[in-house]
């Protein structure tokens, strides 16, 4: 039943030979890897207005300057990452670049920043998408958490089906969002030029300042607005990380996709910001700051106010903008669903995360990473009540940590290239690339400091705690794997052969599974073989001994006392005693175990065997062998009639082999 459900939801397994079929052309790579930076246009302008509103209406004149600074930063970062795509055609994420050029610790810092930020990307994107839905349908706001968790589950399911299939699924919302936003910008600017500028529903509201809008306070608010506007840069790294998923020529296609994303993002971000200013959108950190708002006023998102001002709230185009905005915001989490599993697989292969992350599932995707990401993001959404304004305060610190380390690593990479061959004919290109990456590293480093200062007390301290925690966890996993490898590496003398092998078959009743276990144990020709039972009930033990004699089984039955009606401890003590005299003795314990056909039957059988196996695993020099017996409900070969099979099993035990 589980397998059928899995196939219906995820699809049929794919053979290794079909790996090439999952590679993406540029038209699908854009929605798969760039939906995050493209979708951030839905809230980047709003975040700038939110921060500046703390100083009242007096600081809103800074909006275009702050937006311009964000655009400059985005341009520098995209140009820098285009160099990374060309230098690392096998995937040039911050972890890989830092590992190769800055050392293992710097790489793990970058990796911890990215892992935390990927989880936040899913949480923020989905919460913002649900915000867009509830801005159009206010009655749904009380159900925001449940809707958000449902979207996370759907995204995980889509990605478990495979990268290419998810790309095809996400292409329509991404291109639809770009199309309707550009239409909204064009129509709104045309109306403004024609003398009929759109007017937002909040244009007549005032804003009560919370902080002074002068001096150092104004500078800090402007820096905070810039930091929050930098959310427009999230997800840029995903392209350089995902270069192996592009169709050939991989590096060139990845660089082209980055350039296309940058052009579209800048056009939409600048256009939405311009329309927000032209239509006099008022957006406050707290709706109570809005002066003149009617009682119970529900503050719509900034892009919803712009769309309502341009098209009208009853227009189908308004609903289309909100629909595509919600769709791309939810699907923007797909950037993280592609980046997180790939990064986790690299870390797993390098021994910094559990090795299971390095294995592809039967759909040729890193399914363990997809599932873990969905679980962590869902937990975060539930913990923060799907509040975009609260979640976004945790955002982008990890982004700029990885940006800075990646670009610093690229500077080191180009420097090593020049040292290796200083007279190479393309050295001028390498020097140009190094200059670009140096500018990127310097600028993103400054922005990282600004983001830390302006966001630390607003919730970002949680990320500052989480990143070192992930870093030390990965270091601990690496130490564990290294220690295990060192202990398990065979020495020059090989492995010592056991001096004796004692076989012990556990018996509770003389049933067909017991006889089968005795047969298998005897067939291995151990040095000694005994059947072991614990006397917890005198009558049952006496009945077993009588039946043992009647069947004339030539294997000694050892009865040990269980005065406290517990079978686990006496068996452990008995097995331990077999190895007391000679540590080179090997004890093999055979445990008959039922194979059931229904999940509910598992609770009715094998519980004692499960406890025993768990405890015996920790005994040195002890091996546990399960002897399965298929019940009639389990799938398997047709069984012999009970009497015939019991007689044949007894004969097999008695007959010398």
Secondary structure, 3 states (H helix, E strand, C coil): CHHHHHHHHHCCCCCHHHHHHHCECHHHHHHHHHHHHHHHHHCHHHHHHHHHHHHCHHHHHHHHHHHHHHHHHHHHHHHHHHHHHHHCCCCCCHHHHHHHHCCHHHHHHHHHHHHHHHHHHHHHHHHHHHHHHHHHCHHHHHHHHHHHHHHHHHHHHHHHHCHHHHHHHHHHHHHHHHHHHHHHHHHHHHHHHCCCCCCCCCCCCEECCCCCCCHHHHHHHHHHHHHHHHHHHCCCHHHHHCHHHECCCHHHHHHHHHHHHHHHHHHHHHHHHHHHHHCCCCCCCCHHHEECCCCCCCCCCHHHHHHHHHHCCCCHHHHHHHHHHHHHHHHHHHHHHHHHHHHHHHHHHCCCCCHHHHCCCCCCCCHHHHHHHHHHHHHHHHHCCCCHHHHHHHCCHHHHHHHHHHHHHHHHHHHHHHHHCCCCCCHHHHHHHHHHHHHHHHHHHHHHHHHHHHHHHHCCHHHHHHHHHHHHHHHHHHHHHHHHHHHHCCCCCCCCCCCCEEEEEECCCCCHHHHHHHHHHHHCCCCEEEEEEEECCHHHHHHHHHHHHHHCCCCCEEEEECCCCCCHHHHHHHHHHHCCCCCCCEEEEEEEEEECCCHHHHHHCCHHHHHHHHHHCCCCCEEEEEEEEECCCCCCCCCCCHHHHHHHHHHHHHCCC
